[in-house]
Amino acid sequence: MSRILPTKFSYRPSIQSLKEEYARRIAFQFMKKRREEKYGPRVPSKITDNSQPWLENPNSVADFWYISEQIRKSTEKWQTHFNPSSDS
């Protein structure tokens, strides 16, 4: 992700901002190399997607409405779980 912002008078980044971005990239590569030398390469995550679809093949407005209602109910359930009312 580039942090270069346009200057006041043109759309070209300043030389200083280009130098800073280059220095950040080089520093990141250096730190990554050092980390891999010390700890070895990063192991990919073993977490798999455990989500299940609301409906296998929704193909009507009623199906989408059902999914919407289930999401609304789930959202309300979790909102009350994590945001308890101040009345209690």
C-alpha positions in Angstrom: 0.0 0.0 0.0 1.4 3.3 -1.0 1.3 6.3 1.3 2.2 8.7 -1.4 -0.1 11.7 -1.4 -0.3 14.2 -4.3 1.5 17.5 -3.8 -0.4 20.7 -3.7 0.4 21.7 -7.3 0.6 18.4 -9.1 -0.3 14.7 -9.0 3.3 13.5 -8.9 4.7 12.5 -5.5 7.6 14.5 -4.2 11.1 13.0 -4.4 11.3 12.9 -0.6 8.1 10.8 -0.4 9.4 8.4 -3.0 12.6 8.1 -1.0 10.7 7.4 2.2 8.5 4.8 0.5 11.5 3.1 -1.0 13.2 3.1 2.5 10.1 1.5 4.1 10.0 -1.2 1.4 13.7 -2.0 1.9 13.4 -2.0 5.7 10.4 -4.3 5.5 12.2 -6.8 3.2 15.2 -6.7 5.5 13.1 -7.3 8.7 11.2 -10.1 6.9 14.5 -11.8 5.9 15.9 -11.5 9.4 12.7 -12.9 10.9 12.8 -15.9 8.6 16.4 -16.5 9.4 15.7 -16.5 13.1 12.3 -18.3 13.2 12.1 -20.0 9.9 9.4 -19.4 7.2 5.9 -18.5 8.3 3.7 -21.5 8.5 0.3 -21.0 6.7 -2.7 -20.9 9.0 -4.4 -24.2 9.6 -7.8 -22.6 10.2 -10.2 -23.5 7.5 -13.5 -21.8 6.6 -16.1 -23.4 8.9 -19.0 -21.3 7.7 -22.0 -22.9 6.2 -24.4 -21.2 3.7 -27.8 -20.2 4.9 -29.3 -21.9 1.9 -27.4 -24.0 -0.6 -28.7 -22.4 -3.8 -31.0 -19.4 -3.2 -32.8 -18.5 -6.4 -35.9 -16.6 -5.4 -36.8 -13.4 -3.5 -38.3 -15.6 -0.7 -35.0 -17.4 -0.3 -33.1 -14.1 -0.1 -35.7 -12.7 2.3 -35.2 -15.8 4.5 -31.4 -15.3 4.5 -31.9 -11.7 5.4 -34.2 -12.5 8.3 -31.7 -15.1 9.6 -28.9 -12.6 9.5 -31.0 -10.0 11.3 -31.9 -12.5 14.1 -28.2 -13.6 14.4 -27.1 -9.9 14.6 -29.7 -9.1 17.3 -28.6 -12.2 19.2 -24.9 -11.2 19.2 -25.6 -7.5 19.8 -27.5 -8.4 23.0 -24.7 -10.8 24.0 -21.9 -8.2 23.6 -23.8 -5.0 24.4 -25.8 -5.7 27.5 -28.5 -3.2 28.4 -27.5 -0.6 31.0 -30.9 -1.3 32.7 -29.8 -4.6 34.2 
